[in-house]
Amino acid sequence: MQFFIFARLIFIILAIVGLSLVFPILTALSCGELSVIPSFAVPLGVSVLIGVIFYFAGKKTKINFSIRNVFAFVALAWISISVFGSVPLLLSGVIPNFYDALFESVSGFSTTGATILSDVESIPRSINFWRCQMHWLGGMGIIALTVALLPLLGVGSFQLIKAESTGPEKGQITPKMANTAKTLWLLYVGFTVAHAIALKICGMDVIDSICHAFSTLGTGGFSSKNASIGAYNSLAIEIVCTVFMFLAGVNFSLYFYVITGKFDEVKKNSELKAYISLFLICIGMITLVLVPHYGSFAKALRYSSFQVASVMTTTGYATDDFTTWPNAAQFFIFLLFFTGGCSGSTSGGFKIIRWVVLKKQAKNEMLRMLHPHGVFTISLNDKPGRKDLVFNVAAFTFVYFMLVMISTMISTFCGLDIFTSFTASLSMTGSIGPAFGKLNPSQNFGIIPPFLKYWYCFVMIAGRLELYNLIIFLFPDYWKK
């Protein structure tokens, strides 16, 4: 019975993802790419047919997920979605082998943005549309979308969305989780539409503007241009993308508070303050270093602000190869590989709130050394922090950087140099996209061997699901009754 419930829900999710293939089909029709349409139509038809059958077949089945079931379901759902996403890439012939197609699909849905393609401008525009659309679907969360669309599935919605969403603290901004998911997705759609319109006004055509709006709001980084945003050489486009990358890295719950007039919730948010501060400090420092490199303050500010927004929010766009910058500027970009956006945003990485908690706890430990009998607690959003949150962040930090170290070791065994291996591992775990060394922004991941691509697929999904949802299966206690 449990197997049937899992299969039913996963096929329903795949049907929802399959329905979204209508948009690449429309793109193919508008661009005259008729030969590509079956690559989308076949998985669309099959997924929707099976999804409808399973939806009605188990409509009266009572669903009661335990915590273990939640972990298993979310992990299996994301693996299934990633495999499904590779089907159009394979059927179209754009990517002829499975491991490359899977890597591209996982990179898309996990919003990593690392690609194996060396010439994206030569492939059908509808395929590029699908690549960017995967970012958009994965950014806010496909399970969250399913809960928003089908709140009557009978699943513990909060537990499912909690397992999929980012950050150490997950909460509800409306009384019902389905309404919360719907609200967040409506905000997400609104930002996407606004960004697409702004890009169109700045000179992009309709398809490219939608593609880049998908990638930006999903903080993914796939582009329909080989040179990414740099191909347009447009200050207006770069400013618009910088603004929306920054906005996508903010906790979407804060936008709900703004709309509902709860401005105090925004003003006192500790993570937002740290996010803005780090953003401005890095832009300022890199700009000063780049002034001699570019010959003008304006140009240095232009490139530094865009690249800081891109790396800090783990989007991965490029307007220039930052590995050619002076060492001091590269240092600050490298520093941002250890961070991410805000909890509850679409960005990946090591969320800012975790560094805030660790910094406050470190200060408390030093105060405790000076005053052994004192009582010290961390304060978040002008409220006393919970001790269990500190434990949560400490445990996550260990697991996060252990995964980075293991990935670095495996990468070196696969032939990459140590610096490329380390930064690529940070990039894969944090959903950043480009790395340093041989995998810098001007290169692609097609050069790495198949085994490493499979390993990076695991790391990208683990990073997107905040690690525990995949790594927990390695613990013997999970399998004990």
C-alpha positions as CSV (number, residue, x, y, z in Angstrom):
1,M,0.0,0.0,0.0
2,Q,2.8,2.4,0.9
3,F,4.5,1.8,-2.5
4,F,1.2,2.6,-4.3
5,I,0.8,5.9,-2.3
6,F,4.4,6.9,-3.2
7,A,3.9,6.0,-6.8
8,R,0.6,7.8,-7.0
9,L,1.9,11.1,-5.6
10,I,5.1,11.0,-7.6
11,F,3.2,10.4,-10.9
12,I,0.8,13.3,-10.0
13,I,3.9,15.6,-9.5
14,L,5.3,14.4,-12.8
15,A,2.0,15.1,-14.5
16,I,2.1,18.7,-13.2
17,V,5.7,19.1,-14.5
18,G,4.6,17.4,-17.7
19,L,1.8,19.9,-18.2
20,S,4.4,22.7,-18.1
21,L,5.9,21.3,-21.3
22,V,3.1,23.1,-23.1
23,F,5.2,26.2,-22.9
24,P,8.3,24.8,-24.7
25,I,5.9,23.3,-27.3
26,L,4.4,26.8,-27.9
27,T,7.9,28.2,-28.1
28,A,8.8,25.5,-30.7
29,L,5.7,26.4,-32.7
30,S,6.5,30.1,-32.7
31,C,10.0,29.5,-33.8
32,G,9.2,26.9,-36.5
33,E,11.0,24.1,-34.6
34,L,8.4,21.5,-35.6
35,S,10.9,18.6,-35.4
36,V,11.5,19.2,-31.7
37,I,7.8,19.2,-30.7
38,P,7.6,15.3,-30.2
39,S,10.5,15.6,-27.7
40,F,8.1,17.5,-25.5
41,A,4.7,16.1,-26.6
42,V,5.6,12.5,-25.8
43,P,6.7,13.0,-22.2
44,L,3.8,15.4,-21.7
45,G,1.2,12.9,-22.9
46,V,2.6,9.9,-21.1
47,S,3.1,11.8,-17.8
48,V,-0.4,13.4,-17.8
49,L,-2.1,10.1,-18.8
50,I,-0.4,8.1,-16.0
51,G,-0.9,11.0,-13.5
52,V,-4.6,11.2,-14.2
53,I,-5.0,7.4,-13.8
54,F,-3.2,7.3,-10.5
55,Y,-5.0,10.4,-9.2
56,F,-8.4,8.9,-9.7
57,A,-7.3,5.3,-8.8
58,G,-6.2,6.3,-5.3
59,K,-8.6,9.2,-4.6
60,K,-10.1,7.5,-1.6
61,T,-6.8,6.2,-0.2
62,K,-6.0,7.7,3.1
63,I,-2.4,9.1,3.2
64,N,-0.6,9.1,6.5
65,F,3.1,10.0,6.1
66,S,5.6,9.4,8.9
67,I,8.7,11.5,9.2
68,R,10.7,8.7,7.5
69,N,8.1,8.6,4.7
70,V,8.5,12.3,4.1
71,F,12.2,12.1,3.7
72,A,11.9,9.2,1.3
73,F,9.1,10.8,-0.7
74,V,10.8,14.1,-1.2
75,A,14.1,12.5,-2.2
76,L,12.4,10.1,-4.6
77,A,10.2,12.9,-6.0
78,W,13.2,15.1,-6.8
79,I,15.2,12.2,-8.4
80,S,12.1,11.3,-10.5
81,I,11.6,14.9,-11.6
82,S,15.3,15.2,-12.6
83,V,15.1,12.0,-14.7
84,F,11.9,13.2,-16.3
85,G,13.5,16.6,-17.1
86,S,16.3,14.8,-19.1
87,V,13.8,13.1,-21.4
88,P,13.2,16.1,-23.8
89,L,17.0,16.7,-23.9
90,L,17.5,13.1,-25.0
91,L,14.6,12.8,-27.4
92,S,15.6,16.0,-29.2
93,G,19.1,14.7,-29.7
94,V,20.6,17.9,-28.3
95,I,22.3,15.8,-25.5
96,P,22.7,12.2,-26.9
97,N,23.8,10.4,-23.7
98,F,21.9,9.9,-20.4
99,Y,24.6,11.0,-17.9
100,D,25.0,14.4,-19.7
101,A,21.2,14.9,-20.0
102,L,20.7,14.0,-16.3
103,F,23.4,16.4,-15.3
104,E,21.8,19.2,-17.2
105,S,18.4,18.3,-15.8
106,V,19.6,18.1,-12.2
107,S,21.5,21.3,-12.7
108,G,18.3,22.9,-14.0
109,F,15.9,21.8,-11.3
110,S,18.4,22.3,-8.4
111,T,19.0,25.8,-9.8
112,T,22.7,25.2,-10.0
113,G,23.1,26.4,-13.6
114,A,26.2,24.4,-14.4
115,T,26.0,23.2,-18.0
116,I,27.7,20.5,-20.1
117,L,26.8,22.4,-23.3
118,S,29.5,24.4,-25.1
119,D,27.3,26.1,-27.6
120,V,23.8,26.8,-26.3
121,E,23.1,29.2,-29.2
122,S,23.2,26.4,-31.7
123,I,20.5,24.3,-30.0
124,P,16.7,24.9,-30.5
125,R,15.3,27.8,-28.7
126,S,12.5,25.6,-27.2
127,I,15.2,23.4,-25.6
128,N,16.8,26.5,-24.1
129,F,13.3,27.6,-22.9
130,W,12.9,24.2,-21.2
131,R,16.4,24.5,-19.6
132,C,15.5,27.8,-18.1
133,Q,12.0,26.7,-17.1
134,M,13.5,23.9,-15.0
135,H,15.2,26.6,-13.0
136,W,11.9,28.4,-12.4
137,L,10.0,25.2,-11.4
138,G,12.8,24.1,-9.0
139,G,13.4,27.5,-7.5
140,M,10.3,27.9,-5.4
141,G,9.8,24.1,-5.1
142,I,7.8,21.6,-7.2
143,I,6.3,20.0,-4.2
144,A,5.2,23.4,-2.9
145,L,3.6,24.0,-6.3
146,T,1.8,20.6,-6.1
147,V,0.5,21.5,-2.6
148,A,-0.7,24.9,-3.9
149,L,-2.5,23.3,-6.8
150,L,-3.8,20.2,-5.1
151,P,-4.3,21.0,-1.4
152,L,-6.8,18.1,-1.0
153,L,-4.3,15.3,-1.6
154,G,-4.4,14.5,2.0
155,V,-0.7,14.7,2.6
156,G,1.0,16.4,5.6
157,S,1.6,19.5,3.5
158,F,3.7,21.3,6.1
159,Q,6.1,18.4,6.6
160,L,6.6,18.0,2.8
161,I,7.2,21.7,2.1
162,K,9.5,21.9,5.2
163,A,11.6,19.1,3.8
164,E,11.9,20.8,0.4
165,S,12.3,24.5,1.4
166,T,15.6,26.2,2.3
167,G,16.9,27.5,5.6
168,P,17.1,26.3,9.2
169,E,13.6,27.7,10.1
170,K,10.5,27.0,8.2
171,G,7.2,28.5,9.0
172,Q,3.7,29.4,7.7
173,I,2.7,32.9,6.8
174,T,-0.9,32.0,6.5
175,P,-2.9,29.6,8.7
176,K,-3.1,26.8,6.1
177,M,0.1,25.5,4.4
178,A,-1.7,25.2,1.1
179,N,-2.5,28.9,1.2
180,T,1.1,29.7,2.2
181,A,2.4,27.7,-0.8
182,K,-0.1,29.5,-3.1
183,T,0.8,32.9,-1.8
184,L,4.5,32.4,-2.2
185,W,4.0,31.0,-5.8
186,L,1.8,34.0,-6.7
187,L,4.5,36.4,-5.5
188,Y,7.1,34.3,-7.5
189,V,4.9,34.6,-10.6
190,G,4.5,38.3,-10.1
191,F,8.2,38.9,-9.8
192,T,8.8,36.7,-12.9
193,V,6.3,38.6,-15.0
194,A,7.7,42.0,-13.9
195,H,11.3,40.9,-14.7
196,A,10.4,39.5,-18.1
197,I,8.6,42.8,-19.0
198,A,11.6,44.8,-17.8
199,L,14.0,42.8,-19.9
200,K,11.7,43.1,-23.0
201,I,11.7,46.9,-22.5
202,C,15.5,46.8,-22.2
203,G,15.9,45.1,-25.6
204,M,15.6,41.4,-25.3
205,D,13.1,39.5,-27.5
206,V,10.1,37.9,-25.8
207,I,11.5,34.4,-25.6
208,D,14.9,35.5,-24.2
209,S,13.2,37.8,-21.7
210,I,11.1,34.9,-20.4
211,C,14.0,32.5,-20.3
212,H,16.2,34.9,-18.4
213,A,13.3,35.8,-16.0
214,F,13.0,32.1,-15.3
215,S,16.7,31.8,-14.6
216,T,17.0,34.9,-12.5
217,L,14.0,34.4,-10.3
218,G,15.0,30.7,-9.9
219,T,18.5,31.9,-9.2
220,G,19.7,29.3,-11.6
221,G,21.9,30.9,-14.3
222,F,21.1,29.0,-17.5
223,S,21.2,31.4,-20.4
224,S,20.3,31.2,-24.1
225,K,23.6,32.9,-24.9
226,N,27.1,31.4,-24.8
227,A,28.4,34.5,-23.1
228,S,25.5,34.6,-20.7
229,I,24.2,38.1,-19.9
230,G,27.5,39.5,-21.1
231,A,26.4,38.7,-24.7
232,Y,24.0,41.6,-24.6
233,N,26.6,44.2,-23.5
234,S,23.7,46.2,-22.1
235,L,24.0,48.3,-18.9
236,A,20.2,48.4,-18.6
237,I,19.8,44.6,-18.8
238,E,22.6,44.1,-16.3
239,I,21.0,46.6,-13.9
240,V,17.6,44.9,-14.2
241,C,19.1,41.4,-13.7
242,T,21.2,42.7,-10.7
243,V,18.1,44.1,-9.0
244,F,16.0,41.0,-9.5
245,M,18.8,38.6,-8.5
246,F,19.1,40.5,-5.3
247,L,15.3,40.4,-4.8
248,A,15.3,36.6,-5.5
249,G,17.8,36.1,-2.7
250,V,15.5,37.7,-0.1
251,N,13.1,35.6,2.0
252,F,9.9,35.6,0.0
253,S,7.9,35.7,3.3
254,L,9.2,39.3,3.8
255,Y,7.4,40.4,0.6
256,F,4.2,39.0,2.0
257,Y,4.8,41.1,5.2
258,V,5.4,44.2,3.0
259,I,2.1,43.6,1.1
260,T,0.1,43.1,4.3
261,G,1.7,46.2,6.0
262,K,3.7,44.3,8.6
263,F,6.8,46.5,8.0
264,D,8.2,45.9,11.5
265,E,8.7,42.2,10.6
266,V,10.9,43.4,7.7
267,K,12.8,46.1,9.6
268,K,13.9,43.8,12.5
269,N,14.8,40.8,10.3
270,S,18.4,40.0,11.3
271,E,19.1,37.9,8.2
272,L,18.0,40.7,5.8
273,K,20.3,43.2,7.6
274,A,23.3,40.9,7.2
275,Y,22.4,40.0,3.6
276,I,22.3,43.7,2.6
277,S,25.4,44.5,4.6
278,L,27.5,41.7,3.0
279,F,26.1,42.6,-0.5
280,L,27.2,46.3,-0.2
281,I,30.5,45.5,1.5
282,C,31.6,43.1,-1.2
283,I,30.5,45.4,-4.0
284,G,32.4,48.3,-2.4
285,M,35.6,46.3,-1.9
286,I,35.6,44.7,-5.4
287,T,34.8,48.0,-7.1
288,L,37.9,49.6,-5.5
289,V,40.1,46.8,-6.6
290,L,38.7,46.8,-10.2
291,V,39.0,50.5,-10.8
292,P,42.6,50.2,-12.2
293,H,41.6,46.9,-14.0
294,Y,38.8,48.6,-16.0
295,G,40.1,52.1,-16.0
296,S,36.9,53.8,-14.6
297,F,34.9,53.7,-11.4
298,A,31.6,53.4,-13.2
299,K,32.7,50.3,-15.2
300,A,34.2,48.7,-12.1
301,L,30.9,49.2,-10.2
302,R,29.0,47.8,-13.1
303,Y,30.9,44.5,-13.2
304,S,31.4,44.1,-9.5
305,S,27.7,44.7,-8.5
306,F,26.5,42.2,-11.2
307,Q,29.0,39.5,-10.2
308,V,28.4,39.9,-6.5
309,A,24.7,39.6,-7.0
310,S,25.2,36.6,-9.3
311,V,27.5,34.6,-6.9
312,M,25.9,35.6,-3.6
313,T,22.5,34.6,-4.7
314,T,23.9,31.5,-6.4
315,T,22.5,32.5,-9.8
316,G,25.7,32.0,-11.7
317,Y,25.3,34.5,-14.5
318,A,28.4,36.2,-15.9
319,T,29.2,39.4,-17.7
320,D,33.0,38.8,-17.4
321,D,35.3,36.0,-16.3
322,F,36.0,36.8,-12.7
323,T,39.0,34.5,-12.7
324,T,40.8,37.1,-14.9
325,W,40.3,39.8,-12.2
326,P,43.1,40.9,-9.8
327,N,43.7,38.5,-6.9
328,A,42.1,40.7,-4.3
329,A,38.8,40.9,-6.3
330,Q,38.9,37.2,-6.8
331,F,39.2,36.7,-3.0
332,F,35.9,38.4,-2.4
333,I,34.2,36.4,-5.1
334,F,35.7,33.2,-3.5
335,L,34.4,34.4,-0.1
336,L,30.9,34.5,-1.5
337,F,31.2,30.8,-2.5
338,F,30.8,30.2,1.3
339,T,27.5,32.1,1.5
340,G,24.1,32.2,-0.1
341,G,20.9,34.1,-0.1
342,C,18.3,34.3,2.7
343,S,16.4,31.5,4.2
344,G,13.1,31.0,2.3
345,S,14.5,32.5,-0.9
346,T,15.1,30.6,-4.2
347,S,18.9,30.9,-3.8
348,G,21.1,28.0,-2.6
349,G,24.3,28.0,-0.7
350,F,25.1,28.4,3.0
351,K,22.2,30.6,4.0
352,I,23.1,34.0,5.6
353,I,21.0,33.2,8.7
354,R,23.4,30.4,9.5
355,W,26.4,32.7,9.6
356,V,24.4,35.1,11.7
357,V,23.6,32.4,14.2
358,L,27.2,31.1,14.3
359,K,28.6,34.7,14.7
360,K,26.3,35.4,17.6
361,Q,27.0,32.1,19.3
362,A,30.8,32.6,18.9
363,K,30.4,36.0,20.6
364,N,28.4,34.4,23.4
365,E,31.0,31.7,23.9
366,M,33.7,34.3,24.4
367,L,31.5,36.3,26.8
368,R,30.9,33.1,28.7
369,M,34.7,32.6,29.0
370,L,34.9,36.1,30.6
371,H,31.8,35.6,32.7
372,P,31.5,31.9,33.6
373,H,28.3,32.3,35.6
374,G,26.6,34.5,33.0
375,V,23.6,33.5,31.0
376,F,23.8,34.4,27.3
377,T,21.4,33.8,24.5
378,I,21.4,34.8,20.8
379,S,18.9,37.3,19.6
380,L,17.3,37.0,16.1
381,N,14.7,39.5,14.8
382,D,14.8,41.2,18.2
383,K,13.7,38.0,19.9
384,P,15.7,35.5,22.0
385,G,16.9,32.7,19.8
386,R,16.4,29.1,20.6
387,K,19.2,26.8,21.7
388,D,18.0,24.1,19.4
389,L,18.5,26.4,16.4
390,V,22.2,26.8,17.3
391,F,22.5,23.0,17.5
392,N,20.7,22.7,14.1
393,V,23.1,25.2,12.5
394,A,26.2,23.6,14.0
395,A,25.2,20.2,12.7
396,F,24.3,21.5,9.3
397,T,27.7,23.3,9.1
398,F,29.5,20.0,9.8
399,V,27.5,18.0,7.2
400,Y,27.7,20.8,4.6
401,F,31.5,21.1,4.7
402,M,32.1,17.4,5.1
403,L,30.1,16.9,1.8
404,V,32.3,19.6,0.2
405,M,35.5,17.9,1.4
406,I,34.3,14.4,0.2
407,S,33.3,15.9,-3.2
408,T,36.7,17.6,-3.4
409,M,38.5,14.3,-2.8
410,I,36.3,12.5,-5.4
411,S,37.0,15.3,-7.9
412,T,40.7,15.0,-7.5
413,F,40.5,11.2,-8.0
414,C,38.7,12.0,-11.3
415,G,41.6,14.2,-12.5
416,L,40.7,17.7,-11.5
417,D,43.3,19.9,-9.8
418,I,42.8,20.6,-6.1
419,F,41.6,24.3,-6.5
420,T,39.2,23.4,-9.3
421,S,38.0,20.4,-7.3
422,F,37.4,22.5,-4.1
423,T,35.6,25.4,-5.8
424,A,33.5,23.0,-8.0
425,S,32.5,21.1,-4.9
426,L,31.5,24.4,-3.2
427,S,29.6,25.3,-6.4
428,M,27.7,22.0,-6.6
429,T,26.8,21.9,-2.9
430,G,25.8,25.6,-2.9
431,S,24.0,25.5,-6.3
432,I,26.3,28.3,-7.6
433,G,27.2,27.1,-11.1
434,P,30.6,28.3,-12.2
435,A,33.8,27.6,-10.2
436,F,37.4,28.6,-10.4
437,G,40.2,26.9,-12.4
438,K,39.2,24.6,-15.2
439,L,35.5,25.1,-14.5
440,N,35.5,28.9,-14.6
441,P,32.6,31.0,-16.1
442,S,34.1,30.7,-19.6
443,Q,34.2,26.9,-19.5
444,N,31.6,24.2,-19.1
445,F,31.2,20.9,-17.2
446,G,31.3,18.8,-20.3
447,I,35.0,18.1,-19.7
448,I,34.5,16.1,-16.5
449,P,34.1,12.2,-16.6
450,P,30.7,10.5,-16.4
451,F,31.2,9.2,-12.9
452,L,31.9,12.7,-11.6
453,K,28.8,13.9,-13.3
454,Y,26.7,11.3,-11.5
455,W,28.3,12.2,-8.2
456,Y,27.7,15.9,-8.8
457,C,24.0,15.1,-9.6
458,F,23.8,13.6,-6.1
459,V,25.5,16.6,-4.6
460,M,23.3,19.1,-6.4
461,I,20.1,17.5,-5.3
462,A,21.4,17.1,-1.7
463,G,22.3,20.8,-1.7
464,R,18.9,21.8,-3.0
465,L,17.2,19.7,-0.4
466,E,19.4,21.1,2.4
467,L,21.5,17.9,2.6
468,Y,19.6,15.8,5.1
469,N,16.9,14.5,2.8
470,L,19.4,12.5,0.8
471,I,22.2,11.9,3.3
472,I,19.9,10.6,6.0
473,F,19.5,7.4,4.0
474,L,23.1,6.6,4.7
475,F,22.4,6.3,8.4
476,P,21.7,2.8,9.7
477,D,19.1,4.2,12.1
478,Y,16.9,5.3,9.3
479,W,16.4,1.7,8.2
480,K,15.7,0.4,11.7
481,K,12.1,-0.1,12.7
